[in-house]
Amino acid sequence: MKRSEINHLIQESINFFHQMNFKLPPWGYWTPGEWKGKYNSCSEIVDNMLGWDLTDFGSGDFHQRGLILFTLRNGNFKKDKKPYAEKAMIVEENQETPMHFHWSKMEDIINRGGGNLVLELFASDEKEGLSDTEFDIQIDGVKHHLKPNSRMILKPGESICLEQGIYHRFYGEPGKGKVFVGEVSAVNDDTSDNRFLDPVGRFPKIEEDEEPLHLLVSDYKNFI
């Protein structure tokens, strides 16, 4: 992806968050220059990968298969006592986050506003494939018994609890607009806790056609 495209996507995301009356912490708006020399005071942010994150999952087409998010808080089992994490995400219409589950993390996915979020769900089998068995999930504390490949639609205000081993794929419902999605979970470790059904890429290769306006978590090592 080009840096100019990433800059544009982050600015669009800030504008959308403002429309949703959602504010980031002050450092979420810092420029690269404002990060300089701040590692000692901001090591939790850097080490726990808080902040702007963007991926096209190796697709080369962010709007078809991709996700932009901001990690607000996250623990690190090697460095601190915090056992929880929180993310703010923006999902476009028909923009896919591919089928995956987590070995360790249990999470609530929340539609905080905007359009509708569509989730396609499977249990996993003993070989970590898609299971043909039925399973239970909870939506806002109400139990639902589902068949394999069930399709659930979360409207604004609704949330789903996903336990470990539950495969999920999600995207914005066509014709309903962008979705402001929240995630509240156990500690998030993207380096070792994502089991995608098909192999995907994580961080996009960036063509530096202009200077970054705001840093991605993958930029910290080069700028701070």
Disulfide bonds with the S-S distance in Angstrom:
none
